[in-house]
Amino acid sequence: MKHLARFFLLVFAAAMFWGLAGCASSNYQKGIRQYKPDDVAAAVRELRPLAEQGNAEAQFNLGSLYYQGWGVPQDYKEAVKWLRKAAEQGHIFSQATLGTIYAEGVQGAVEKDYPQALMWFIFAAAKGDMEAFEFRDNLANRMTPAQITEAQKLAREFKPQDAHTKSLQEFRALAAQGDAAAQFKVGLIYYKGQGVPPDYLEALTWFKKAALQGHPLAQYNVGYMNEKGEGTPQDYVEAAKHYRQAAERGNQLAQYNLGYMYEKGQGVLPDEVQALMWYNLAAIQGETKARAARDRITIWMTPAQIADAQRLAREFRITGK
């Protein structure tokens, strides 16, 4: 295990620098910048959603945290799960790290498996990882011809899977069981066309399923798609209805959009007091467009109307909590 720990930390440190240089996601970079002993929990919060969306760098680092027990309970099986997800996407450090874990084993958590270890070292070495070259050759010297043959067979039969395709399969299975978060994620995959052709109608179907269970982001998306006529004929009444559901659960974009619909009379009767109330609530949460709209609409409102809108905003309580 001493050999494993030394290699693991070397690999992890290298990946941290690579992630900072090459990852386009600002959220991911934020998670890396927060990777400090006194702030690792914040890094976990930033990395987890990215890992769940298929980001290999985030999956590797989340697996690393679970392996070391930094910011999360130490869990070798959970570590291997995330490392494997990244490794299957060709993430070189995850492949090399999995090789060391399977070569050494972890008592009570991961069985020693030389063929698996050699397979991952073969993949990492093929990408030019010098440590993997050394470990591959050293491990092969300890293996039987039958084990080497098995490793070669595993490597030949290995089929990398697109992260989004794999995520879709996993989320659809959960979504079919009624999991609202999974239904929302399936909707996003179809909406963005991640691993599948974009399909607004399919996306809207899944967003609606999640919205019915009170998922605020799904409710917002249903409202947005109705407003824009994506996957359904344009329908401001439906848009306003779903924006309201999301707004009442605290979604700031829905609050701003609902305010705009009240200001313009789209799907609802024009009501400047209601418009200002929703703009105020969105602005409090930092929505810059809402601040501008709030300042604009108050120019022609009476002091009594403004006071009424402010009172309604103060009395607002988020539902679904």
N, C-alpha and C positions, 0 to 999 in steps of 0.2 A: 504493500500500500504506500510505502514511502516513495517508491519509484513513480507510482501513479500520481500522488499528490504533487510531486515536483513537475511532472509533465503537464498536469492539469492546470496548474497555476501559470506555467509558461504559455500554454495555449490561450488561456483566458485573457492574460495581459495583452497578448498580441491582438486578439480579436477586438478588445476594447479600443485600441488605437485604429484598427481598420474600420471599425464601425463609425467612429467619429469622422473619418475622412470620406467614407463612401456612402453613407446612408442618407437618402434624400429627405427622410421624414423628420420634421422639426420636433415632433413629440418624442421620437426615438432619441434624437440627440439630447433633448432635455433630460430624458431618463438616464443617459450615460453621464451627463454632466453632474447629475445628482448622485452618482455612484460613490458615496462616501459612507464610512462606517456609521455616522450619526444620521444619515438621510437615505439609507438603502430602501426603507419602506416606500418612500416616494418613487424611487426608481422602479420598484416592483409594480406600483400602480400605473406607471407610464408604460412599462414593457409588456404587461400582461395582455391588454387589448390588442397591441400590435402583434404579439405572438399568436393570439387567437385568430388574427386576420391573415396569418401565413407569412409574416416577416421572419425570415430565417435568422437574421442577426438577433432579433429580439427573442426568438425561440432559444437560440444558443445561450444568450445571457441569462434568460429566465431559468433554463436548465442548470446553468452554472450556479445560480443563487440557491436553488434547491439542493444541489450537491453539497455546497459548503454550509448551508443553513444560515445564509445571510439575509435578513429581512423576512424570511419565511422559515417554518419548521424544516429541519433537515429531512429530506425525503428522497432517497436514492431512486426509487421507482418513478417518482414524478420527474426527477432530473433526467432519467433515461428517456422518458416519454417525450419531453421537449427537445432533448438533443437528437432523438431519432427523427422527429418532424423536420428539424433543420438539416440533418444529415441526408435525408431522403430528397432534399432539394439541392443537394450537392454542396452544402456548406462544409468547407474543408476542415475547419477547426472542430466542428461537431463530429465529423467522420473520424478524425484522429482521436478525439476524446472518447468516443464510443469504443474505438478499438482498444484503448487502454483499460476502460472499465470492464469490457468482456474478457480481456486477457488476464486481469487480476481477479475479477469478481469482487463482490461486496457481500460480506457475510450476512446472511439473513435477508438479503434484498435482491442481489443480482447474481445468478449462477455464472461461474466461469465458463466461457464458451469460446474455445480457440478458433473454430471455423468462422464464427461471427466476427471475432476480433480481427482475424486476418483479412476477411472481406473488407472491413472498413479501412484497415491500413492500406490495402491495395488501392482503394478509391482515392484516399488522401495522397498516397505516394504518386499516383498517376497525375495529380494536379501539381506536383512539385514540392510537397511538404517534406523537407529533409528529415525531420524527426520521425515522420511516418515511414520513410525509407528504412531508417535504422530499426525501428520497432518491428516493421514487417519482416525484415531479414532475421532478427533475433528470435522472433516468435516462431517463424518457420523452422528454425533449427531445433525447436523444442517439440514440434508437432510430428505426428505419424504421417506416412504417405496418405492414409485414408482421410485424415483430418484435412490435409492440404487439398486433396481432391474435392472434399466437401466444400471447402472455402471457395475454391475456383468455381464450383457449380453454383454456389450462392451468388457469386459475383456475376456470372454469365446470365443468371435468371433474374437478377435484380432489375426492376423497372421503376425508375424514378417517377414519381407522381406529381403533377402540377399541384401546387399548394392550394389553389382555389378550388380545383376539382375535388381534392381530398376534403377540404373544408365543407364544400357543398354536400358531399355524401354524409359527413358527420352531422352537420346541422339539419339536413333534411330528416335524418333518423330521429333526432330530438324534436324537430318541428312537428313531425307526424304524431308525436306523443303529446302535443299540446304545449310545448315549451315556447313561451312568448318571445324570449330573447333569441332563440334559434330561428323562430319564424321571421323575426325582423332581419336576422343576418342572411337568411335565404333570400329574402326580398332584396337586400342590398346587393347580393351577388348577381342576381338577375338584372337589377337596375343598372349596375355598373358594367355588366358583361365580363365578369371576372371568371375566366375559364369556360364560359358559355357565351353564346351570342346574347347581346342585350335584349331583354324581353320585358317591356313595361307592363304588359297585361299580367304576366306571371309574377312580376315584382309586386304589383298592386294587390294581387290575390293574397300573397303572403303578408304584406304590410297590413291588410285588412284583418287577417286572422290575429295578428299581434295587437292591433289597435283595439279589437274587441275585448282583449284581456287587459286593456289599460296601459299598454306600452307607449309612453309619451312620444318617443322618436318615431314610432310607427304611425301614431296618430298624426304627427306633423307631416310625415311623408305622404300619407293618404290625402291630407289637406292640400299639400303642394301639388300632387299629381292631378287632383281634381281642378285646382286653380289653373294649371298650365295645360290641361287636356292631354296628359301623358297616360296611355293605357286605358283611357276612358274619355268620353266627350267632356269638354270644359263645363264645369258646374260650380259656380261660385257659392251656391247654397250649401252643397256638400263640403266644399272647401272650408267655408266658415264654420260649419259644424265640427269638423275634425280639428281645425285650428283651435277652436274653443276647448275641446277635450284636452289637447296637448297643453294649451295655455293655462288651463286650470290646474295642471300638474307641474307647472313651473317652467315649461319650455320657453325660453326667451325669444327664439325666432318665431314661434307660434304666437306669442304675445304681440310682437311687433306686427306680424302679418294680419292678425285679427284687428289690431288698432287701425291699420291701413284700410281694411275692408269696411270698418265702421266709418272711417273718415270719408271714404269714396262711395259708400253705399253699395258695395259689391257683395251680394248674397245675404245682406242684412240691411235694415233700414238705416239711413245715415244718422249718426249719433256722435256728436263731437265729444260729449262727456265720456261715453264708453271708449271712444278712440283715445282720448287723453289718458284715461285710466290704464289701458293696456300699454300705451307708449311709456307711461311712468314706470310700470312694473318691469318692462323689458329694459328700460334705461338703468334702473337700479341694479340690474344684473350685468350691466356693462355693454349692452347692445348699442353700438354707436349710431346706427341708423335711427334707432328709437329716440335717442337724445336729440338728433336733428329734427325729427318729426315732431317731437314734443315742443321744441322751441318754435317751430313753424306754426303749429296749430293754435298755440296760445295767443298769438298776435291778434286774432279776431274773435277770441272767446271772451265772455264776460267774466268778471271776478267771481260771480256766483257759480258759473259753470266750472271754472278752474277749481274752486274750493270743493265742489261736489265730486269732481274727478279725483282729487287728492284724497278725499274722505273714502271713496270707494277703493282706492288703491291701498289705503291704510287698513281697511277692513278685510282685504282679500286674504283668503286662507287657501293654501295649496291642498287640493283634494288627492285622494288615493294614497295617503301616508298612513 
